Amino acid sequence: MNLSRVILHATLVVLTAAGIPVLQAGEYNAVVNIGAPMPEFSELPATDGTTLSSSDLTEEVVVLVFLANHCPWVQGMDGDLVKLGRAVQSDKVRIVGVSVNHREDDRLEAMKEHAAHAGYNFTYLYDETQELGRKLGATRTPEYYVFDKNRSLVYMGLLHNSPASKRRDGTIHYTEGEPTEFYVADAVRALLAGEEVTAEETRAHGCSVEYEQDQAR
């Protein structure tokens, strides 16, 4: 454990002993750590004309992913996200995309166009309050959060180990070549098999989430 982690741990121990409630941060996330509960949300509008609340999620595994239509890193990863949906979504697994930016090309009407163009096969929500992103400490698009049946966080970060961007000529460029480690898919499969999630946190890579009065980490 490095010095900064030791200091953080000691500080948490002191605060806890003093009866002061503490929300522990992760290695790469300034707000939440593994084991954190999924924040509640209510009637967020979706691109298919419906609304969704956290209480509607009955699946054993829920994957939340923060997206932004304008972001080349989202566009570059759209194909892999759709493949993930085909591979894991079922009556036991639910993927939910979330956009929180206030720029027009990331709002609901633009989200509908993007979802149709990209072939999104999952629910895509717009959270104008930006509260869901803030509560989870999301600062990148795309950024993934996997929750178990108790809605405890078991993984956060990258989809896999080679983020991809869409270039101006329309080609997709993987930063590390073809991906070889599939963090989100592996976490989902481990949960369904009753096994331990081995990779719990990676550093998300992509565009910055554009919070009002930005609180990015």
Backbone hydrogen bonds, N-H to C=O, Kabsch-Sander energy under -0.5 kcal/mol:
donor,donor_aa,acceptor,acceptor_aa,energy
6,V,2,N,-2.1
7,I,3,L,-2.6
8,L,4,S,-2.3
9,H,5,R,-2.6
10,A,6,V,-2.5
11,T,7,I,-2.4
12,L,8,L,-2.3
13,V,9,H,-2.2
14,V,10,A,-2.1
15,L,11,T,-2.5
16,T,12,L,-2.6
17,A,13,V,-2.4
18,A,14,V,-1.5
19,G,16,T,-1.6
20,I,15,L,-2.6
24,Q,22,V,-0.7
26,G,29,N,-1.8
26,G,32,V,-1.2
30,A,28,Y,-0.5
35,G,153,L,-2.3
36,A,33,N,-1.9
38,M,151,R,-2.3
44,L,52,L,-2.6
46,A,50,T,-2.8
47,T,124,Y,-1.8
49,G,46,A,-1.6
52,L,44,L,-2.0
54,S,41,F,-2.6
56,D,53,S,-1.8
57,L,54,S,-1.4
58,T,56,D,-0.9
61,V,92,K,-2.3
62,V,147,F,-1.9
63,V,94,R,-3.1
64,L,62,V,-0.6
64,L,145,Y,-2.9
65,V,96,V,-2.3
66,F,143,E,-2.5
67,L,98,V,-2.9
71,C,68,A,-1.5
75,Q,71,C,-2.6
76,G,72,P,-2.1
77,M,73,W,-0.9
77,M,74,V,-0.5
78,D,74,V,-1.0
81,L,77,M,-2.3
82,V,78,D,-2.5
83,K,79,G,-1.9
84,L,80,D,-2.1
85,G,81,L,-2.2
86,R,82,V,-2.1
87,A,83,K,-2.1
88,V,84,L,-2.6
89,Q,84,L,-0.5
89,Q,85,G,-1.6
90,S,93,V,-1.6
94,R,61,V,-2.3
96,V,63,V,-3.1
97,G,123,T,-3.3
98,V,65,V,-2.5
99,S,125,L,-2.4
102,H,210,E,-0.5
106,D,103,R,-2.1
107,R,103,R,-0.5
107,R,104,E,-1.0
111,M,107,R,-2.4
112,K,108,L,-2.1
113,E,109,E,-1.3
114,H,110,A,-2.5
115,A,111,M,-3.0
116,A,112,K,-1.9
117,H,113,E,-2.4
118,A,114,H,-2.9
119,G,115,A,-1.0
120,Y,115,A,-2.3
123,T,95,I,-1.1
125,L,97,G,-3.3
125,L,123,T,-0.5
126,Y,45,P,-2.3
127,D,99,S,-2.7
128,E,126,Y,-0.7
130,Q,127,D,-1.1
134,R,130,Q,-2.1
135,K,131,E,-2.8
136,L,132,L,-1.3
137,G,133,G,-0.6
137,G,134,R,-0.9
138,A,133,G,-2.3
141,T,207,C,-1.8
143,E,66,F,-0.9
144,Y,157,G,-2.7
145,Y,64,L,-2.6
146,V,155,Y,-2.7
147,F,62,V,-2.9
148,D,152,S,-2.2
151,R,148,D,-2.2
153,L,36,A,-2.7
154,V,146,V,-3.0
155,Y,146,V,-1.2
156,M,200,E,-1.5
157,G,144,Y,-2.3
161,N,181,E,-1.7
165,S,173,H,-2.2
166,K,72,P,-1.7
167,R,165,S,-0.6
167,R,171,T,-3.0
170,G,167,R,-2.2
173,H,165,S,-2.8
174,Y,172,I,-0.5
175,T,163,P,-2.9
176,E,177,G,-0.5
177,G,174,Y,-1.0
183,Y,181,E,-0.9
184,V,159,L,-1.7
186,D,182,F,-2.6
187,A,183,Y,-2.2
188,V,184,V,-2.5
189,R,185,A,-2.5
190,A,186,D,-2.3
191,L,187,A,-2.2
192,L,188,V,-2.2
193,A,189,R,-1.6
194,G,190,A,-0.5
194,G,191,L,-1.1
195,E,190,A,-3.2
198,T,196,E,-0.7
200,E,198,T,-0.8
202,T,156,M,-2.1
204,A,202,T,-0.7
207,C,141,T,-1.9
209,V,139,T,-1.8
211,Y,209,V,-1.3
214,D,211,Y,-0.8
